[in-house]
Amino acid sequence: MNETRGRTPMHDSGDRQASLDLVALSADVANIWVTGLRYLLAHPSVVGGGVGGLGEGGTMEGSLGTKMRSEWLASEFARVDEDGHGIVSEDVAVTTIIKLCPGIKEAKVRLRFKEIQRSKEKLTSHVTREEFQEAYCELCTRPDVYFLMVQLVKDRECLDPQDLRLFLETEQGLSLATTEGCLELLRRYEPSAQGKERGLLGLDGFARYLQSPECQLLDPEHEGVCQDMNLPLSHYYISTSYRSYLLDDQVHGRADLGGLIKALQSGCRCLELGVTDGPEGEPLLGVDYGLDIPCHHHEHYHHHAPVTMRSALEVVNKYAFLTSRYPLLVYLCQRCSPAQQRTMAQHMKRVLGSRLYTPESLPVSLGGRATTLPSPEQLKGRVLIVGKKLPPDNEGSDGEVSEEEEEIGGGGPLAGRRMTIPGEEDLGVVLVVPPPSQPRKLRLHKELSDLVAIARTDSRHFYAQRAFHKQHSPPSNPRSPCTLLVNETPYWTLCSLGEGEAGRLTTESPEDLVMFTKRTLTRVRPSSVRLDSSNPNPQGYWKGGVQLVALNQQTPGAMLDLHKGRFSQNGGCGYVLRPAVMRDEVSYFSAHTHGCVPGVPPQTLRIKVISAHNLPKPQGSGAKGEVIDPYVVLELHGVPADCAEQRTRTALQNHDDPLFDETFEFQVNMPELALLRFVVLDDDYIGDDFIGQFSVAFECLQSGYRNVPLLDLTGEPLPHARLFLHVAITNRRGGGKAHRRGLSVRRVSRRGREYVTLRNTGIKAVDDIFKLASAPLKDVMDLREEAQGTIASFKEQCGLPTVAKLKQCIQSLATRLQSPEGTMGATMVLKEGYPCLEALISVTEPTRKLLSAYDTMIVAQKQLIENADGVQERIVQVQREGMEFHEDLSRLGEKEGMKGRKLSKAVESFTWNVTVLKGQSDLLRGAKMDSLDALRQVALACEASGFTSASSNSSSSAFSTAELHYTAHAIDRRRSSTHSNGRI
């Protein structure tokens, strides 16, 4: 049996001592028992009087928090009691409760008043003050919040500023919380006048705070643009729509401007426009059918009022930058005659005017190396046309370009292969990719070509670059010649891939695809077999580095939910920075291995689904009556090693406020790519009905107690419907500091540790440099292992599970050191700035061991904090010296007699080593900040538990201030997506 699940309460009555051994189903349950026992010890009246000691709504009759609540409810009742007789009508009472508790259903409140009337055999429907308070306490007291408050305070059932500050520090991750800030927060959410005057936060105020926007799961830092927008366009994921101007399906759909408006309002930054020849020389917006589509489809289309290209451009000009000021890419698919192309070009100039971005000169000269794309910041407020472009040496008014097929059967290297329809693999339907047909030729007018800022290419561009880098000839055949290699391309390019072909590349050549996307914009379009405008899973292409995954924005569902979750990461501006391993010139990344980024252990995401509130009935489920049977599904989307799905039990007939209290754990190898989706369903034997959902990027998660606002199927908010969670994440503040993944819970001797090692490249000069990193890499593991291992040992000595908070450990220690008179048998003193405990009385052997474990923990944190910078500098120095060989790596390998596969392996090992060094440096930096956080938690908990004497109070304040300044300084040096969210 795991010792974290066992507890032995002991009762001492004079000369007789009794004990009871209890075994819980989990460490969480054991922790709840311990909290409950502590509460009973603090409230002897409950033990003596049983339930009689409990007042209405499950609160203590005599506690300060109960009195505050009673006086507040009495004052609210008096406001609506116009006659002052202590009686109001049922309608008034119902309206008042709904106002005080937003989201509660009117029928639920009326039903409770009817029950009260029946129980008292009343002949009137009027409501007294006592009945009003009884109904409110029963309907509006959240048991999950009440239990949490019980854990945070001893006997007052309300939080003072010190309690609130400790909660914000240890649970909510607000490292910069101050007493003044806590008082301000308290006055903002506490409803009672007495609580505001005395600086106390009662049960209702605490519940209001926990369901406020400040406690939402999505970090408010990400509600605005929070990422570096000065990098090349190819370094960002870009929100992309696919034929959003079409209603219904992709064949018979008619063009409509409403779809364009909706896509732009949602933050889309790449908009596709399909244009065909129209009557009277005016190009029309519509499906790019091609010559192989039967003419009756055209007839169907023309039954509807046509939409001109000019009107579409006017819509683009009006709505392009209302949601986001960052550049808009217009992806042009046109099959127009040269004359109508010229008309189109003139419309673009007139309508878009100065917003239209046309490079003044070619980015590079012919045959030169392609320059990097401008940044989103540089292109703010500009519209870039993506389309076919004439070669620079074309001198006529028009020229001929090849137009690839926008469908699954593009031929090329996939010709003859058997492929399943994307998203329909379970049906067993197989397509055979046809051999490449003769490329369609298109006459392109020079005036339109000159407006194209980014040239559109097909998959041959990718295969040509891959062949060039591998020193092989590019793939070509007589019918589809590839005339330019990527290093010869004289303009910026965007490579468009079909869904099926892109899926094979992400599976079979993920490293090549990621390398390709470091410099080249790449777009994936849905398969042409998706006639119903359904969407592929964008996550499968984001992991391969694809910047633009085109989705049908008009089709709601799980895929669009993930898309919205991804782009909410940077203020919904339509641009999200890709992971560093996809941007760095030298980096190693493989989406299909468990160690996606070498040298960096996976993070642990621990989520407790506590409860749900104000859940609506599923649409169209009227036959089931008012009762729903909800459950919650948690989906983790990311690289294959991270993908997982778990669910809660079904809360049978629990109406709209079910309690779950279930904990789930996920391993996250690639946090920058991970997305978390919550889905609430109604369990039904016919089919589970959808209730609500919410999708969020892993990087946007806040630790601690958080509420999740649920959205409907179309992404609109469900009024007052929320989930209530507790979140703990490795290497992130808050959440009570769950133990770190990749580090053992028990301390492991140095001999038994598995240290991170670097690979041998086979190039002596390079290997000699990397050997210098062996010692500092061992130091990183030792410092981190010791710091985390000693914390785990301290918790074990306290008799608490590894998921317990340090505050609970200090409270446990305080109970053992408290004398019968109530004085504390130890004091906290600062030694060289670190909080140490000194015993003032003789202690028992178990308590002495506990104090020893505390001292060992403090020493380990001190060692890490004081040595981290030096070790990190040594690692960075090796990385810097190693990078000096990067440009000459191939030449050095050839000098050592390497070629072909052996040389490629040496380059891969070099890239692996550089990535490992960077990852270990970042881990050590994060570990130092974690140790500073741990010491801060300990100091605050010691102060709250009475370990500080009057003489040491000033020292404690000095520690807090100095440590706060140091932590804030360290935060600034962390990566841009750091989670320093202290904004009280």
N, C-alpha and C positions, 0 to 999 in steps of 0.2 A: 504494500500500500504506500502511495506517495504521502510523505509526512505532512505536506501542505494541506491535506484533506482531513487530518485528524485533529481533534481538540479535546481537552480534558478539563472541564470546569471543576473546581474544588470548593467545597463548602465547609467552613470551620465553625463549629458550635461548641465552644468551650473545650472540653477534653476530647471531643470526638470530631474526626475529619472524614467527610464523605466525598467521593468523586464519581463522575459519570463520564465514560468514554463515548465520544460521538465521532462518527465518520460521515463526511459529506460526500456528495456525488462529484464535487469539483472544488477547486481552490476558491472560486468565486463565492460559492455557497458557504464555505467555511468562513470566508471573510465577512459575509452578511451575519452569520451567527455571532461572530466576535463583536461586531458592531451592536447587535441587538442586546447581547449580554452587558456590554458597557453601558448601554442606555438604561437597562433595568437597574444596574448598580447605581446610576446617577439619579434614578427616580424610584426610591423605595416604596412610595405610595402605590405604585402600580403593582408591585409584588404583594403588598399587604391587602390592597383593595380590589385586586383583579381588574376586570374591565370597568368597574365602577370609577376608577381613577381617571378614566378617559371621558372627555367631553364629546360634544357633537362633532361629527366629522373626523373623529379619531385623534383629537388634539387634547393635550393636558389641560385640565380645568384651571389649574392655578399658575401656570407658567406665564412669564412676561409676554411671550409671543401670543398666547391665547387672549390675554387681556387687550393687547393692542388690536388684535383682529376683531374682538367683540365690540370695542369702542368704535372702530371704523365702520363696521356693519350697522351699528346703532345710528351713527351720524348719517350714513347713506339712506337708511330707512326714514330718518327724521326729515330729510330733504324732500321726500315724496309724500310724507304724511302731512298734507296741507292743514288738516283740522287739529293735528296734535293729539288725537285720541288713541294713538298706538295701533291703528287698524288702517289697512289700505285694501283696495280692490285687488282681485287676482291678476287682472290685466296689468295694473301698475307694478305689482310685485314681479311678474314675469318679465316685463320690460326692463326693470331695474337690474335683475340678475343677468339678463342678456347683455346689458350695457357693461356691467362689472366683469363679466366673463365672456368676451367675444368668442363666437364660434359655437357656443352651446346651442343645441336645437331647442326651439320654442316648445315643440311637442314634449320633449323630455322634461322641461321645467313644469309644464302644466300637469303632466302625469304625476310628478312628485307631489304637487300641491293637492291633487285629487286624492292621492294615497294618504296624505296627512289628514285631510278632511274625513276620510272614511275611518281612519284609526281613532279619531277623536269623536266620531259620530256627530260632526257639525252639520247644521242645517243651512249654513251660509258659506259663501265662497270667499268671504273676506279673509285677509291674511294678517296675523298679528306679527309683532316684531320678532318674538321668539320663533314662530314658524318660518319667518323669512330667513332668520339666521340658520335655523336647522336645515332648511332646503339648500341654502347657499353652501354651507359647510359640507353637506353630503354630495352635492352635485359638482362643486367647483374645487374641492380639495384633491389635488393630484397626489396619489400615494407615492409615486416615484420621486416627486420633488420632496415630499415630507420625509421619506426615508433618507434621502441625500442630506437634508438639513440635519437630521438626527446624527449623521456621521460627522458633521462639521462642527457642531456645538455640543456643549455638555448638558445643560439643563434649561437654557433660556428659550429655546425654540425660536431664536432670531439671531441674526449675525451682526456683530459689531464691526467697525472698520478693520480691526486687526484680523478677525475671522475671514472677512471678505477678501482682504489682501492676500492672506495665505491661500485661500481657494483660487484666486486669480493667478497667483504665482505657480502653485503646484499642479493645478488641474487645467486651467485655461491657457497657460503658457504666456501670461503677460508679465514679462520679466521687469518691465519698467513701472509696475503698479506702485502708486504712492498712497499714503493715508488720505491725503487731500482728494486725490482722484476717486478713492473708494467712497468718501463722503458725498462727492458730487453724484456718483453713480447711484448711491443709496437714495438720495433725495429725488432722483429722476424716476425711480421705479417703485419706491415704497408708497403705498396708497394712504396709510394712516398718518394723521397729523402728529400723534404721539411718537410714532417711529421716526418721522422726519426731525422732530425736536430733539429726541434723545440720540439720534445717529444710529438707529437700528433698522435692519432689514428683516421684515417678517416673512411668513410663509407665502403670502400672496405677492409681495414685492419680489421675492426670490423667484417665484414662478414666472412673473412678468419679465424679469431679466433673462431667464433661461429661454423664453420663447421670443425674445426680441431679435432684431437684425444683428445686434452685437454678438449673439451666440449662434449665428447660423454656421452651418458646416463650411460654406464657401468663405474663404478668407476675404474680407472686404478690400484688402490691398489689391486684389485681382479684379475689382469692379471697374478700375481704370487701367489705362495703359501703364504697365509696370515692368516691361522688358526693354532691353536695349534695342532701339529701332534704327541704329546707325550701321548695321551690317548689310552685306549684299542681299538682294531679294532671294537668292537661292538658299539662304540660311533660314528661311521661314516656311512654316506651313501656311498655306493661303486658302481662305474659305472660297470654295468654287461651286458654282451652280451648273447644272446641265439642262439645257433646253427648258428653263423655267418659264419661258414665254408660252409653252404649250399647255393646254388644258386636256384632260382625259389621258389618252395614251400617246405613244411615240409615233404611231402611224397615222391614225385618223384624227389626232389632236389638232385643234384649231389654235391659232396664235391669239394671245390676249396680253395686253400691257400690264394687267394686274399682277401677273406672276413676276414680271421684272421688278415692279415696285416692291413687292413683298420680299424678294431676294435681296434687293439693295437695303431695305429697312432692317433686315436681319443681320446685316454686316457683311454680306457677300462681297468679295473683292476681285472675283474673276467671273465675268458674266459672258455666257455664250450667246451669240446672235447668228442664226441661220438665215441666209438671205438668198432669194431666188429672183429671177426676172419677173417683173410685173408689167401690166398693161400701161400704155402711154409713156413708156420709158422710165417708170418709177419703180425701183426695186422694192420687193415686199419681204416682210418678216414671215418666216414659215419653216416647215420641216425641210431639211436638206435631203430630198428624196433620192436624187441620183437617177440615172437613166434606166436602172433595172427595176424601178418600182412601177407597177402597172398604172396606166393613166387614169383609171377610175378613182384612184386615191386622190389624184389632183382634183377630180370633179367633186369629190366629197368635201375637200378642203374649201373649194371656191363657193360652196353653198353659204359660207359664212362671210361676214364683212371682212375684207382683207385689212391687214395692218401694214402701213408703209414703213420703210426703214427710217425715214425722217422722223416719224412720230415716235419710233422706238428710241432714236438718238435724243429726242427732246426729253423723254422720260429719264433716260440715263443722265442727261445734263442736269435735270432738276433734282434727282434723288441721289446722285452719285456720292455726295460727301455730307449728307445730313447725319448719317449714323457714324461714319468713320472718315477722317480726313486723309487717310493713307491711300496710296495709288490704287486705281481701279484698272484691271486688265480686261479689255473687251476681246474675247476669243471669237474671231470672225471665220465662219464657215460659209463660203459663198460659191455659187455656181452661175454667176451672172455673166452676161456678155460684156465685152470691153466697154461698150457705150454706157451701160448701166453701172459698171464699176466706176467709171469717171463721175457719173451722177452721184454715186455713193460717196466718193472721195470729197466732192464739193459739199455735200450735206455735212460731212464730218467737220470740215473746216468752218462752215458757217455756224453750225449748232454748237460744237464744242469749243471753238475759238482757241483762246490761249491755254485752255486746259489740256488740249491735245499735245501729247509729248512726242516729238519727232527728233531723234538724235541729229545734232547739227552736222556731225561728221561720223563716219563709220567708227565703231569702237576700236577696231584694229585694221591694220593694212592687210591686204590679201596675202595669205601665207604666214602671217604673224600669229602670235599666241593670243588667245582670246582674253580680253580684260574682264574683270569682275563686273557684275551688274551694280547699278546704283542701289542705295539703301532706301527703305520706305520713307525715312525722314527726308531724304533729298528729293523724293518724288511726291511729296505731300500735295494733294489737290490736283494731281495730273492723271490723265487718262492715257493708257498705253494700248495700242492696237496690236493684237497677236494674229498673224496670218501668213499667207504665202508671200514670198518676197523674191524679186528678180535679182539675178547675180549683179554685182557691182559693175561689171564690164558691159552690161546691156545698154545699148545706145539708142534703140528705137523707142517709139511711143508705147509699145507693149512687147511682151515676150511670152515664151511658153514655159510653164512649170508643171510638174507632176502633182496630181491630187490623189493622195492615198484614200483608201476606203475607210470610212469611220465605222467599222464593224469588226466582228470577231475573226472573220476569215481573211486576215491580212496577208497570209502566206509567209514568205521569208523563212527564217530558221525553224518555224513551227509547222511548216507545210507537211501534210501527211500524218500529223499526230492526232491521236484520239483524245478529245477533251470533253469533260462534262459541262453542262450549262452552269455558269456561276450561280451559286446559291441554291441549286437544285440537284446537288450530288446524290441525295437520298433517293431520287426518282429513278436513277440509273439510266437517264437519257444521255446518249453519247453523240457528240458531233465529231466529224473528221474535218480538220482544217484543210481546205482545198489548196491546190498549188497556186502560186502567185499568178494573178491575171495580168494582162497588159496594163501598166499604170495609165490611169486616165490623164490626158493632157488638158491643161486649162490655159487659155489666153489671158494673161494678167496685164492690166493697164498700169503703166509706169506711175501715173498720178496716185493710184491707190497703193501701189507697192511702196512709194516713198513715204506714205503715212504709217507704214508698219514699223513699229519700234522693236518688236521681238518676232523673229521668224519662226514659223511652225514647221517642225520636222516630224518624221515618224521613227519607228523602232530601229531602222537601219542606222540612224545616228548613234544609238547606244551600242549596237554591235560593232560599228566601225571604231568607236573609241576603245571598246574593250579589246578588239583585235590589235589596235595600235599599241596599247599599253603592254600587251603580251607579245609584241613584236611579231605578229602574224599578219597575213593579208586580211583586209576587211571582207566580210561576206558579201558576195555579189553574184549576180547571174545576168545573162544577156537581157532579160526582160526588166530587171530592176537594178540598174547600175547604181553604185554608190560612188559618186565622183569626188566627194570632199571628206577628208578626215576631220575629226573634231578640232584638231589644232590648226586646221586650215580654214575653218568657218569664219567668214569675215563679218559676222554680226552676232548679236545676242540671239539665242535660240530657246525654244520650248519644245521638248520632245513629247509627243502625244502617243500614249500606249492604249491599246484595248484592254478591257478588264481581264480577259482570259490570259493574254500574253503577259501582262503585268503580274498576274498571280503566279505564273510559272517562274518568272524572274525572281520574285521575292522568295520563292521556295528553293530554286536551284542555284541562283547566283546572287544571294543577298548582299555579299560583300562588294561585288562588282556594281550592283545597283546603287548602294550607298555611296561608293566612290564617285560614280557618275553624277549623282545629284549634288555633290559638293560644289560643283561649278555650273551645272545645267539645270534649268527649271524642267520639271517632268510632270506630266498630267496623265491621269488615268480616267477614262470615260466608261460609263456603264456599258455592258454588253448590249448589242442590238437585239438580242433575244428577250430583253426586258421590255416587252411591248406595253406592259402595264405601268411603266414608270417606277418600278420598284428600285431599291438601292442596294449596292454591294456593301460589305462591311469595310468602312474606310480604314479601320485599324490595321487590316492586313497589308495595306499599302503604305501607311504612315511608318510602319516598322521598317520598311525598305527604303525610307528616306524620301518617298514621293511627296512633293510639296503640294500639288494641286490634285485632290481627289474629287472629281466632279460628281455631285449628287443631285437628284431630282428634289429640289427644295419644296416642291408642291406635294410631296408624298410623305406624310408623317409616319413615324414608326421608330423602332429601336435604333436603326442606322442613323437617322437624322438626330435622335437624342444624343448619340455619341458625338456626332459632328458639333452639336451645340455645346456639349460639355467641353470638348477640346478648345473651342474658340472663345468660351467664356473665361479662359485662362489669362487673357491679356485684354480685359476690358471690352471684349466683343468687337475689337477693331478690325477683325478679319485676318490678322497676322499673328502667328504664335511662333516663337523661336524654337527651332529644332534642337534636340539634345546635342551637347558639346561634341560627343563622339561622331556625330554626323556633320560637324562643321570644321573640326580641327583638321589641318592638313595631314598630320601624323596621328592616327588613332586606330585602335582595333575594336571592332564591334561585330558581333554575330548574334542576330536575333534568335537563332535556333539552338543556342546553348544555354545551360542554366546560369553559367557565369557570363552574362552578356557583356559586362565590362570587367575585364580581368583585374584581379586584385581587390575588388570591391564586393564584400559580402552582401547578400540580399537584405533588404529592410523588412521589418515585420509590421504589418498593419493589423491592429487588434481593435475590433468594433463590437461593442455591446449594444444590441438593439433593445432598448429599454421599453419603449411604449410607442403607440401611435395615437393621434388625437384628431377628432372631428373628421373622421373618414366619411366621405359621401358614399351613397349607394352607387354601384356600377351603372352606367347608362344602359337602359333597356332591361333592367332586372326587377321590374315592378312586381313580377309574380312571386318573388321570394319574400315580400313583405319588408318590414323595417330591419330585420336581423341580417347581418352579414357575418361571414366566417373568414376574416382576413388573415393573410400571412405575408411575410416580407421576403423577397428574393434579393440577394446581394450578388451582383455580377462584377467580376474584375476582368477588364479587357486590357490587353497589352501584348508584349512579346509572348510566344507560345508557352514559355516557362512560367509566365505569370497568370495566364488565363485560368479562372476558377469561378465556380458558382456554388453558393450555399443558401440555405433558406431556414427560416424560423419554423416552429410548429404552427399549426393553425389555431387561432384563438376562437374556439367554438362559441357561437352566439354571444360574442362579447360586444355587440353593438358597435359604436364608432370610436371607443377609447380603449382598445385592447392593451394588455400588458404582456410583454414577451420575456424580457430579462434574459436574453440568450447572447452568448459571446462567440464571435467567429474570428479566426486568424488567417491572414493571407501572407504569402511570401511575395515580395516585390523586388525582382531583379533589376528592372529598368523603370525607376520611378517617373522619369520624364515622359515616358510613353504610356503610363498606366492611366486608365479611366475607371471610375467606380460608378456603377449604376444601381440604384435602388428601384425595385418594382413592387408595388403592393397589389396583391390579387385577392379575389374573393373565391374561396375554395368551394367548388360545386361539382357534383358528380357528373354533370353533363359536360362542363368545360369551365375552367377558371376564368372569371371575368376580370378585366383590367379596372383598377381603381385609380392608381396614380403612379408617377415615376419621377426620378430626379437623377441626373447624370452630372458628374463633377470630375475634373482632372485631379489625379493624386497630388500634384504639386499645389493645389488650391485648398487642400484639406486643413482644417484647424483641429488641433488636439483638444481634448477635454470633453465637457458636456455640451452637446451641440444639437440644434434643431434643424430639420431638413424640410423646407417647404416643398410640398408635392405639386407636380404639374399634371395636367391632363394629357391625353394622347396627342394633342396638337401643340403642346408646349406652353399652354396658358395656365396660370396659377389656379389651384383649387383653393377657394377661400378658407383660410384658417386650418387647412389640413396639413398635418406635420408628423414627422417621425422624431423621436427623441433618442439620442445615441450618446454613448461614451466612446471616444476615439483616443487610441494611444499609438504613436508611430515612432519607430526607431529613429534616433538622431534628430528628434524634433522636440521643442519645448512643450510642456503640458502633458495631460493625459496620465499624470501620476507617475511618469517615467517607467514604463514597462521595460523589462530587461532586454538588452541588446541582442539582436540575432547575430549569429556568427561568432559569438563569445559564449563560452560555457557558463552555465549557471553556477556550478561549483568551481572553485579555483583549481586550475590544472597546473602541475609543475612544469617548469620551462622545458624539461626534457620531453614531456609528452605533447607539446604544442606543435601544430603544423604551421610552419612559417611560410609566408609568401616568398616565392623565389622567382628569379628572372630567367629567361631562356637564353641559351647559347646561340649566337648568330653565326659562329664560325669565322668571323672576321676579328682577328686578334686585337687590333687597336680599339675596336668598339667594345669587345667583351671585357677588356682590361678596365675600361671606364665603368661599365655596368657592375663589375665586381665590387666597386667601392660602395655600392648601395646595400650590400648584404647586411652589414652591421646596423645601419639605421632602420632598415626594414624589420629586422628582429626587434629593435627597440620600440617600433610602433606597436607591434603585436604585444610585447611585454607590458608596455605602459597601459594600453587599452584593456588588456586582459586583467591586470592587477586592479585597475580602477573599478571595473565592473564586477569582477569576482568578489572584491571586498564588500561592495554594497550588497551583493546577493548573500554573502556570509552573515553580514550584520542583520539582514532581514530574517535569515534562518535562526540566528541566535535569539531574535525577538519572538520566535514562534509564528512568524507571518509568512505568507507565500511570496514568491518573487514578484508578483504583480502588485504587492502592497505599496503604499506610498511611504516616503521617508517620514512624513508627519506622523503616520500611524506607528512607525517604529519608535520615534521619540516619545510619543504618548505612552507606548508600552513600557519604555524605559522609565518614564516619569512615575508610573504607578508602582514600580519596584523600589524607587528611591525616595518615595514620599513617606515621611514619618507619621505616626498616629496623630500627632498634633497638627498635621497639614503642612509642615515645613518641608522644603526640598533638601534631600541629602547630597546634592551635588550642585555645582555652579559652572556656568560656561564662561571661560576666559579666552581671550585671543592671544595666541602664541604665533608671532610672526605673521599675523593677519588671518590665522586659521582658527575656527571655533573648536576648542578642546574642552572636555568635561573633566572637572576635578572633584573627586568624592570628598565630602565633608564629614562622613560618618563611616564606620566600619560596615562592610557589605558582605553578603553571603557569596559563596563560591560561584553560583550561577550568574549573579549580578556582576561579579568581578569579570567573568568571562565576557559578559555582554559589553561592559565598559571597554574591555580589551579589544573586542571586535570593532567597537566604535573608533577607538584610537587608530587601529590598523586601517580602517576605511579612510580616515582623514589623512593619514600619511600617504596612502596610495593616490588620493586626489592631488595632494601637494606635489608628489613626484611628477605626475603627469603635467600639471599646470606649469611647473618650473622648468621642465625639460622639453616640452613639446616644440617650442620655437626653434631650439637648437637642432633637434632631430629633423624637423621639417626643412630647415635651411640646408642640411647636408643632402637630403633627398633632392631638393630643388637644384642644388649645385650639380649633382650627377645628371639630372635630367637636362640641364642647360649644356653641360659638356657633351652629352650624348647627341643632342640635337645639332651640334656643330658638324657631325658626320652625315647628316641627312642628305644634303645635296650630292655628296660624293659617294653615297652608299653603293650604287651599282658599280662604279669604277673600282672601289676598294674590293668588292666581291669578285670582280673579274680578275683583279690582281692576285686574289687568293685561289684562282682557278675555278671559280663558280660560274655556272651558266644555267640557263633554262630553269627548271623546277627548283634546283638547289639554290639558285640566286633568289628566286621568288620566296622561298622558305626563309632565307636570311632576312629579307625585307620585312616579311610578316613577323618574325621574331623581334626585330628592331621595333616595329610598331607596337607589338604586344608589350614590350618592356617600357616604352615611353608611357603607354596608357596605364600600366601598373603603378609606375612612380607617381603619376598625377593623382590616381585614385587613392593611394596610400597617404599622400600629402593631405588631400581633402579630408580623409577619415580622421587623421590625427587632429586637424584643425577643429573638426566637429566634436571630437572627444574632449578636447580642452574646454570647449564651451559647455559641454554637458557636465563636466566636473565643476565648473564655476556655478552652474545652475544647482547642482546637488548641494554644494556648500551653502548656497544662499537659502535653499529650502531648509537645510538643517538649522541654520542660524535663526530663521524665522520661527521654526517649530520649537526650538529651545526657548526662545523668548515667550512664545504663546503658552508653553507648558510650565513656565515659572523657573527655568534653570538659570536665568540671569539675575544677579544681585543688583542692588541699587548702584554699586560702584562700577559695575560692568556695563550699565546701559549705554553710557556714552561710547564705550568701545564698540558695542554691538552696532550702534548707529554708524560709527565710523566705518566698520566692516561693510555694512550694507551700501553706504554711499560710494566707497572706493570700488567695491566689487561691481556695483551698478555701472559706474563710469567705465570700468574696464570691459564689462560685457558689451556695453553699447558700442565701444570702440571696435571690439572684435566683430560685432554684427556687421559693421560697415564693410568689412573685408570679405564677408562671405559672398557666395554666388548670388546672382540677382534674384533667384527664386527663394531666398532664405525666408524663414517664417518668423521674423521678429514683428509680432503684431500688437505690441503694447501701445495702445493709443488712448488710455483713459485720461 
